[in-house]
Amino acid sequence: MQSIFEVEYKELREMVSKFSDSEVAPLAQAIDHDGKIPEALIGKLFENGFMGSYIPEEFGGAGMDYSSYAIIVEEISRGCASTGVLVSAHTSLCMWPILNFGTDFQKKKYLPGLASGGVIGCFCLSEPNAGSDPGTLSTFAEDKGDHYEISGVKNWITNGRDAGVAIVMAKTTKTNDHKGITAFIVETKSEGFKVQKLEDKLGIKGSSTAQIWLDKVKVPKENVIGVVGKGFGVALSTLDGGRIGIAAQALGIAEAAFRYAKSYSKQRIQFGKPISELQAIQFMLADMSTKIAASRLLIMNASYLKDHGMPYSKEAAQAKVFASESAMWISTKAIQVLGGNGYSKEYPVERHFRDAKITEIYEGTSEIQRIVIAANELKEI
């Protein structure tokens, strides 16, 4: 299905779709089982420019736009949601704040490796006691003159096991709110930076989700992103764009579940005919199709606004909450279409169901998205 927004992206979608079908989807079951994305596949993601999609060519990227990035994440996630979120978190949460808020020195030093040099990035904001309320984070960066020393614990860090570069949010002033947060670029090989544990998750099991311990990690002052004490704004702005990526991931999962359920319904014979001829099944497929089309339009609208420098916070939240909740609904109905088979690991829809749930939670829960949407609507009155 293609909307009027996407006419100019037809060639890109076809190219990424073929890559996903041939290189990603065949590995999805093994990735889910083994809990790791093969290095060879990650290498191909870099080789094809998918890890640096909207990064300018001068910094080693593919020079595309954010709408292209959303399509890439969607199509890769259709093949494997774990691989999709690897691309999404790396691209939107690590590289974007460097590109948008970083100095020329930071861009030249870090973006080429992240965009095309095989270096994976992560974003360290959440903590054991700071999830939906990042203002309460306790990780602290102590000023040591020519550098900072960062100490604290970060939770639920996507790509945490494999990252070479981390964007770390830490307080530089001890407050009880978001004031005093500063954004830092931290090299994970730094002494005191440790992956403490990996989460054993319900879904996206191939994506490494780590708890990170920072023990007096030395970070040069030249690695501060933006202004000292103004990191909360960097975080919020980064998450706005990241929500488009998670919406695209959710859409990819939904599309995969829908396609399989539709195909299965044409082959499964009950009462002497394919179940696709039963109105109950047709209604479920019709609603799936409609939710997918609406999700795609919301995502492309938010991406379009971002690409053209217009406000998009509300639209990104709308895309994220609708696409993620639709993915959960669609994957649930896909299991229903398959009946008992849908509950078996022999069929992929149970994996899509498990993978879909997290899209309602990370990078802002559905409840947080509704707060963002309502705040924007009320501000417009």
LOKOL-787184 format. One record per residue (C-alpha): residue number from 0; residue in one letter; x negated, y, z negated. Coordinates in steps of 0.1 Angstrom, whole numbers, padded with zeros to 4 digits, always signed. Layout:
residues N
DRENNU  pos  code      u      v      w
DRENNU  NUM     A      X      Y      Z
...
END
This chain:
residues 381
DRENNU  pos  code      u      v      w
DRENNU    0     M  +0000  +0000  +0000
DRENNU    1     Q  -0013  +0034  +0009
DRENNU    2     S  -0001  +0068  +0001
DRENNU    3     I  -0004  +0100  +0021
DRENNU    4     F  -0031  +0111  -0004
DRENNU    5     E  -0053  +0083  +0008
DRENNU    6     V  -0053  +0085  +0045
DRENNU    7     E  -0088  +0099  +0046
DRENNU    8     Y  -0100  +0071  +0023
DRENNU    9     K  -0088  +0042  +0044
DRENNU   10     E  -0123  +0032  +0056
DRENNU   11     L  -0137  +0034  +0021
DRENNU   12     R  -0109  +0013  +0006
DRENNU   13     E  -0113  -0014  +0032
DRENNU   14     M  -0150  -0016  +0026
DRENNU   15     V  -0147  -0018  -0011
DRENNU   16     S  -0118  -0043  -0009
DRENNU   17     K  -0139  -0066  +0013
DRENNU   18     F  -0168  -0064  -0012
DRENNU   19     S  -0145  -0071  -0041
DRENNU   20     D  -0129  -0101  -0023
DRENNU   21     S  -0162  -0116  -0013
DRENNU   22     E  -0186  -0107  -0040
DRENNU   23     V  -0166  -0100  -0072
DRENNU   24     A  -0134  -0120  -0073
DRENNU   25     P  -0151  -0154  -0068
DRENNU   26     L  -0172  -0147  -0099
DRENNU   27     A  -0144  -0134  -0121
DRENNU   28     Q  -0135  -0167  -0139
DRENNU   29     A  -0171  -0174  -0147
DRENNU   30     I  -0177  -0139  -0159
DRENNU   31     D  -0147  -0142  -0182
DRENNU   32     H  -0159  -0176  -0195
DRENNU   33     D  -0196  -0167  -0198
DRENNU   34     G  -0191  -0132  -0212
DRENNU   35     K  -0216  -0116  -0189
DRENNU   36     I  -0218  -0101  -0155
DRENNU   37     P  -0246  -0116  -0134
DRENNU   38     E  -0275  -0093  -0128
DRENNU   39     A  -0273  -0101  -0091
DRENNU   40     L  -0238  -0087  -0089
DRENNU   41     I  -0249  -0055  -0108
DRENNU   42     G  -0277  -0051  -0083
DRENNU   43     K  -0252  -0053  -0054
DRENNU   44     L  -0231  -0026  -0071
DRENNU   45     F  -0261  -0003  -0071
DRENNU   46     E  -0271  -0012  -0036
DRENNU   47     N  -0237  -0003  -0022
DRENNU   48     G  -0236  +0031  -0040
DRENNU   49     F  -0207  +0021  -0063
DRENNU   50     M  -0227  +0030  -0095
DRENNU   51     G  -0234  +0066  -0083
DRENNU   52     S  -0203  +0073  -0061
DRENNU   53     Y  -0197  +0110  -0068
DRENNU   54     I  -0233  +0118  -0078
DRENNU   55     P  -0249  +0142  -0052
DRENNU   56     E  -0274  +0126  -0028
DRENNU   57     E  -0301  +0149  -0041
DRENNU   58     F  -0299  +0130  -0074
DRENNU   59     G  -0298  +0095  -0058
DRENNU   60     G  -0260  +0092  -0056
DRENNU   61     A  -0237  +0084  -0027
DRENNU   62     G  -0223  +0120  -0025
DRENNU   63     M  -0187  +0110  -0025
DRENNU   64     D  -0159  +0126  -0046
DRENNU   65     Y  -0139  +0116  -0076
DRENNU   66     S  -0110  +0102  -0056
DRENNU   67     S  -0135  +0079  -0039
DRENNU   68     Y  -0147  +0068  -0074
DRENNU   69     A  -0111  +0060  -0085
DRENNU   70     I  -0106  +0038  -0054
DRENNU   71     I  -0139  +0020  -0061
DRENNU   72     V  -0130  +0013  -0097
DRENNU   73     E  -0095  +0001  -0086
DRENNU   74     E  -0107  -0023  -0060
DRENNU   75     I  -0136  -0037  -0081
DRENNU   76     S  -0112  -0042  -0110
DRENNU   77     R  -0088  -0060  -0088
DRENNU   78     G  -0116  -0086  -0083
DRENNU   79     C  -0128  -0085  -0119
DRENNU   80     A  -0117  -0061  -0147
DRENNU   81     S  -0149  -0066  -0166
DRENNU   82     T  -0170  -0055  -0136
DRENNU   83     G  -0146  -0026  -0130
DRENNU   84     V  -0151  -0012  -0165
DRENNU   85     L  -0189  -0016  -0161
DRENNU   86     V  -0187  +0008  -0132
DRENNU   87     S  -0162  +0031  -0148
DRENNU   88     A  -0179  +0036  -0182
DRENNU   89     H  -0213  +0039  -0165
DRENNU   90     T  -0202  +0065  -0139
DRENNU   91     S  -0177  +0087  -0157
DRENNU   92     L  -0188  +0085  -0193
DRENNU   93     C  -0226  +0086  -0190
DRENNU   94     M  -0234  +0103  -0157
DRENNU   95     W  -0206  +0128  -0155
DRENNU   96     P  -0216  +0148  -0187
DRENNU   97     I  -0252  +0150  -0174
DRENNU   98     L  -0240  +0161  -0140
DRENNU   99     N  -0215  +0187  -0153
DRENNU  100     F  -0232  +0200  -0185
DRENNU  101     G  -0269  +0189  -0181
DRENNU  102     T  -0299  +0211  -0173
DRENNU  103     D  -0317  +0207  -0140
DRENNU  104     F  -0344  +0189  -0158
DRENNU  105     Q  -0320  +0164  -0173
DRENNU  106     K  -0303  +0158  -0139
DRENNU  107     K  -0336  +0152  -0121
DRENNU  108     K  -0349  +0129  -0149
DRENNU  109     Y  -0319  +0107  -0155
DRENNU  110     L  -0294  +0108  -0127
DRENNU  111     P  -0315  +0090  -0100
DRENNU  112     G  -0321  +0060  -0122
DRENNU  113     L  -0285  +0058  -0132
DRENNU  114     A  -0271  +0064  -0097
DRENNU  115     S  -0292  +0041  -0077
DRENNU  116     G  -0322  +0029  -0098
DRENNU  117     G  -0306  +0000  -0117
DRENNU  118     V  -0304  +0018  -0150
DRENNU  119     I  -0270  +0013  -0168
DRENNU  120     G  -0254  +0040  -0189
DRENNU  121     C  -0231  +0041  -0219
DRENNU  122     F  -0212  +0066  -0241
DRENNU  123     C  -0215  +0065  -0279
DRENNU  124     L  -0186  +0084  -0295
DRENNU  125     S  -0164  +0060  -0316
DRENNU  126     E  -0175  +0049  -0350
DRENNU  127     P  -0161  +0024  -0376
DRENNU  128     N  -0141  +0052  -0392
DRENNU  129     A  -0138  +0075  -0362
DRENNU  130     G  -0117  +0062  -0334
DRENNU  131     S  -0087  +0083  -0322
DRENNU  132     D  -0100  +0111  -0344
DRENNU  133     P  -0136  +0117  -0332
DRENNU  134     G  -0138  +0149  -0353
DRENNU  135     T  -0144  +0126  -0384
DRENNU  136     L  -0176  +0110  -0370
DRENNU  137     S  -0205  +0107  -0395
DRENNU  138     T  -0235  +0101  -0372
DRENNU  139     F  -0259  +0129  -0380
DRENNU  140     A  -0287  +0145  -0361
DRENNU  141     E  -0313  +0162  -0383
DRENNU  142     D  -0333  +0191  -0369
DRENNU  143     K  -0370  +0183  -0372
DRENNU  144     G  -0383  +0213  -0354
DRENNU  145     D  -0393  +0200  -0319
DRENNU  146     H  -0369  +0171  -0320
DRENNU  147     Y  -0338  +0156  -0338
DRENNU  148     E  -0336  +0124  -0357
DRENNU  149     I  -0302  +0107  -0352
DRENNU  150     S  -0288  +0082  -0378
DRENNU  151     G  -0254  +0065  -0378
DRENNU  152     V  -0233  +0036  -0365
DRENNU  153     K  -0213  +0036  -0332
DRENNU  154     N  -0185  +0011  -0325
DRENNU  155     W  -0169  -0003  -0293
DRENNU  156     I  -0196  +0008  -0270
DRENNU  157     T  -0189  -0004  -0235
DRENNU  158     N  -0222  -0015  -0217
DRENNU  159     G  -0239  -0012  -0251
DRENNU  160     R  -0259  -0044  -0247
DRENNU  161     D  -0273  -0035  -0212
DRENNU  162     A  -0276  +0003  -0212
DRENNU  163     G  -0309  +0021  -0207
DRENNU  164     V  -0294  +0055  -0213
DRENNU  165     A  -0268  +0065  -0239
DRENNU  166     I  -0248  +0097  -0244
DRENNU  167     V  -0246  +0100  -0281
DRENNU  168     M  -0223  +0123  -0300
DRENNU  169     A  -0236  +0133  -0334
DRENNU  170     K  -0230  +0161  -0360
DRENNU  171     T  -0257  +0187  -0363
DRENNU  172     T  -0238  +0205  -0390
DRENNU  173     K  -0221  +0186  -0418
DRENNU  174     T  -0184  +0194  -0415
DRENNU  175     N  -0151  +0175  -0419
DRENNU  176     D  -0138  +0183  -0385
DRENNU  177     H  -0150  +0184  -0348
DRENNU  178     K  -0171  +0215  -0353
DRENNU  179     G  -0208  +0209  -0353
DRENNU  180     I  -0208  +0179  -0329
DRENNU  181     T  -0236  +0179  -0304
DRENNU  182     A  -0241  +0157  -0273
DRENNU  183     F  -0275  +0140  -0268
DRENNU  184     I  -0291  +0120  -0240
DRENNU  185     V  -0308  +0090  -0258
DRENNU  186     E  -0330  +0064  -0242
DRENNU  187     T  -0320  +0031  -0257
DRENNU  188     K  -0356  +0018  -0258
DRENNU  189     S  -0363  +0045  -0285
DRENNU  190     E  -0374  +0032  -0318
DRENNU  191     G  -0345  +0028  -0342
DRENNU  192     F  -0319  +0023  -0315
DRENNU  193     K  -0305  -0012  -0321
DRENNU  194     V  -0276  -0033  -0307
DRENNU  195     Q  -0263  -0048  -0340
DRENNU  196     K  -0236  -0070  -0327
DRENNU  197     L  -0214  -0078  -0297
DRENNU  198     E  -0176  -0080  -0300
DRENNU  199     D  -0158  -0112  -0292
DRENNU  200     K  -0128  -0097  -0274
DRENNU  201     L  -0094  -0108  -0262
DRENNU  202     G  -0100  -0096  -0226
DRENNU  203     I  -0127  -0079  -0204
DRENNU  204     K  -0149  -0106  -0219
DRENNU  205     G  -0177  -0100  -0193
DRENNU  206     S  -0181  -0064  -0204
DRENNU  207     S  -0206  -0060  -0232
DRENNU  208     T  -0189  -0042  -0261
DRENNU  209     A  -0215  -0034  -0288
DRENNU  210     Q  -0219  -0019  -0322
DRENNU  211     I  -0250  +0003  -0321
DRENNU  212     W  -0271  +0013  -0351
DRENNU  213     L  -0292  +0044  -0349
DRENNU  214     D  -0319  +0047  -0376
DRENNU  215     K  -0338  +0080  -0374
DRENNU  216     V  -0339  +0078  -0336
DRENNU  217     K  -0361  +0106  -0323
DRENNU  218     V  -0346  +0127  -0295
DRENNU  219     P  -0364  +0157  -0280
DRENNU  220     K  -0345  +0189  -0281
DRENNU  221     E  -0347  +0190  -0243
DRENNU  222     N  -0322  +0161  -0244
DRENNU  223     V  -0294  +0182  -0259
DRENNU  224     I  -0265  +0183  -0234
DRENNU  225     G  -0249  +0218  -0233
DRENNU  226     V  -0249  +0239  -0264
DRENNU  227     V  -0258  +0227  -0299
DRENNU  228     G  -0226  +0224  -0319
DRENNU  229     K  -0203  +0224  -0289
DRENNU  230     G  -0204  +0187  -0281
DRENNU  231     F  -0168  +0181  -0289
DRENNU  232     G  -0158  +0200  -0258
DRENNU  233     V  -0183  +0179  -0238
DRENNU  234     A  -0167  +0147  -0252
DRENNU  235     L  -0131  +0158  -0245
DRENNU  236     S  -0139  +0169  -0209
DRENNU  237     T  -0158  +0136  -0203
DRENNU  238     L  -0128  +0116  -0216
DRENNU  239     D  -0104  +0135  -0193
DRENNU  240     G  -0123  +0122  -0163
DRENNU  241     G  -0128  +0088  -0179
DRENNU  242     R  -0091  +0084  -0182
DRENNU  243     I  -0087  +0085  -0145
DRENNU  244     G  -0112  +0056  -0143
DRENNU  245     I  -0093  +0035  -0168
DRENNU  246     A  -0061  +0042  -0150
DRENNU  247     A  -0077  +0030  -0118
DRENNU  248     Q  -0089  -0001  -0137
DRENNU  249     A  -0054  -0008  -0149
DRENNU  250     L  -0041  -0004  -0114
DRENNU  251     G  -0066  -0029  -0101
DRENNU  252     I  -0055  -0054  -0127
DRENNU  253     A  -0019  -0048  -0119
DRENNU  254     E  -0024  -0052  -0082
DRENNU  255     A  -0043  -0085  -0088
DRENNU  256     A  -0015  -0099  -0110
DRENNU  257     F  +0012  -0088  -0085
DRENNU  258     R  -0005  -0102  -0055
DRENNU  259     Y  -0009  -0136  -0071
DRENNU  260     A  +0026  -0137  -0085
DRENNU  261     K  +0040  -0127  -0051
DRENNU  262     S  +0020  -0154  -0033
DRENNU  263     Y  +0029  -0180  -0059
DRENNU  264     S  +0066  -0173  -0056
DRENNU  265     K  +0065  -0181  -0019
DRENNU  266     Q  +0049  -0215  -0025
DRENNU  267     R  +0066  -0226  -0057
DRENNU  268     I  +0097  -0247  -0048
DRENNU  269     Q  +0126  -0250  -0073
DRENNU  270     F  +0162  -0258  -0067
DRENNU  271     G  +0152  -0268  -0032
DRENNU  272     K  +0138  -0235  -0021
DRENNU  273     P  +0108  -0211  -0028
DRENNU  274     I  +0115  -0191  -0060
DRENNU  275     S  +0108  -0159  -0040
DRENNU  276     E  +0144  -0164  -0027
DRENNU  277     L  +0158  -0162  -0062
DRENNU  278     Q  +0171  -0127  -0070
DRENNU  279     A  +0157  -0128  -0105
DRENNU  280     I  +0122  -0132  -0091
DRENNU  281     Q  +0128  -0106  -0063
DRENNU  282     F  +0138  -0080  -0089
DRENNU  283     M  +0106  -0086  -0109
DRENNU  284     L  +0085  -0083  -0078
DRENNU  285     A  +0103  -0051  -0067
DRENNU  286     D  +0097  -0035  -0100
DRENNU  287     M  +0060  -0045  -0100
DRENNU  288     S  +0056  -0030  -0065
DRENNU  289     T  +0073  +0002  -0076
DRENNU  290     K  +0051  +0006  -0107
DRENNU  291     I  +0020  +0000  -0087
DRENNU  292     A  +0029  +0026  -0061
DRENNU  293     A  +0038  +0052  -0088
DRENNU  294     S  +0005  +0044  -0107
DRENNU  295     R  -0015  +0050  -0075
DRENNU  296     L  +0001  +0083  -0068
DRENNU  297     L  -0005  +0095  -0103
DRENNU  298     I  -0041  +0085  -0102
DRENNU  299     M  -0047  +0101  -0068
DRENNU  300     N  -0030  +0133  -0079
DRENNU  301     A  -0052  +0136  -0110
DRENNU  302     S  -0083  +0128  -0089
DRENNU  303     Y  -0073  +0154  -0063
DRENNU  304     L  -0069  +0181  -0089
DRENNU  305     K  -0103  +0172  -0104
DRENNU  306     D  -0120  +0172  -0070
DRENNU  307     H  -0106  +0207  -0062
DRENNU  308     G  -0116  +0222  -0095
DRENNU  309     M  -0081  +0226  -0109
DRENNU  310     P  -0069  +0217  -0144
DRENNU  311     Y  -0061  +0180  -0146
DRENNU  312     S  -0061  +0170  -0183
DRENNU  313     K  -0023  +0164  -0184
DRENNU  314     E  -0023  +0146  -0151
DRENNU  315     A  -0052  +0123  -0161
DRENNU  316     A  -0033  +0114  -0193
DRENNU  317     Q  -0001  +0108  -0173
DRENNU  318     A  -0020  +0085  -0149
DRENNU  319     K  -0037  +0067  -0178
DRENNU  320     V  -0006  +0060  -0199
DRENNU  321     F  +0016  +0050  -0170
DRENNU  322     A  -0009  +0029  -0152
DRENNU  323     S  -0020  +0011  -0183
DRENNU  324     E  +0015  +0004  -0196
DRENNU  325     S  +0025  -0007  -0161
DRENNU  326     A  -0005  -0031  -0159
DRENNU  327     M  +0006  -0047  -0192
DRENNU  328     W  +0042  -0050  -0180
DRENNU  329     I  +0032  -0063  -0146
DRENNU  330     S  +0008  -0089  -0159
DRENNU  331     T  +0034  -0101  -0184
DRENNU  332     K  +0060  -0105  -0156
DRENNU  333     A  +0034  -0122  -0135
DRENNU  334     I  +0031  -0149  -0161
DRENNU  335     Q  +0069  -0151  -0162
DRENNU  336     V  +0070  -0157  -0124
DRENNU  337     L  +0045  -0186  -0128
DRENNU  338     G  +0063  -0200  -0158
DRENNU  339     G  +0043  -0226  -0177
DRENNU  340     N  +0015  -0224  -0152
DRENNU  341     G  +0011  -0187  -0160
DRENNU  342     Y  +0001  -0196  -0195
DRENNU  343     S  -0027  -0218  -0183
DRENNU  344     K  -0063  -0207  -0178
DRENNU  345     E  -0062  -0226  -0145
DRENNU  346     Y  -0044  -0197  -0131
DRENNU  347     P  -0057  -0161  -0131
DRENNU  348     V  -0026  -0142  -0143
DRENNU  349     E  -0034  -0151  -0180
DRENNU  350     R  -0067  -0134  -0176
DRENNU  351     H  -0051  -0103  -0160
DRENNU  352     F  -0027  -0102  -0190
DRENNU  353     R  -0056  -0103  -0215
DRENNU  354     D  -0076  -0077  -0195
DRENNU  355     A  -0047  -0054  -0192
DRENNU  356     K  -0041  -0048  -0229
DRENNU  357     I  -0073  -0029  -0235
DRENNU  358     T  -0064  -0003  -0209
DRENNU  359     E  -0036  +0009  -0233
DRENNU  360     I  -0062  +0014  -0260
DRENNU  361     Y  -0097  +0026  -0250
DRENNU  362     E  -0106  +0061  -0239
DRENNU  363     G  -0075  +0072  -0258
DRENNU  364     T  -0046  +0051  -0268
DRENNU  365     S  -0012  +0055  -0252
DRENNU  366     E  -0001  +0075  -0282
DRENNU  367     I  -0031  +0099  -0278
DRENNU  368     Q  -0022  +0103  -0241
DRENNU  369     R  +0013  +0113  -0250
DRENNU  370     I  -0001  +0139  -0275
DRENNU  371     V  -0022  +0153  -0247
DRENNU  372     I  +0008  +0154  -0223
DRENNU  373     A  +0031  +0170  -0248
DRENNU  374     A  +0005  +0196  -0259
DRENNU  375     N  +0000  +0206  -0222
DRENNU  376     E  +0038  +0208  -0216
DRENNU  377     L  +0044  +0229  -0247
DRENNU  378     K  +0015  +0252  -0238
DRENNU  379     E  +0032  +0259  -0205
DRENNU  380     I  +0064  +0272  -0221
END
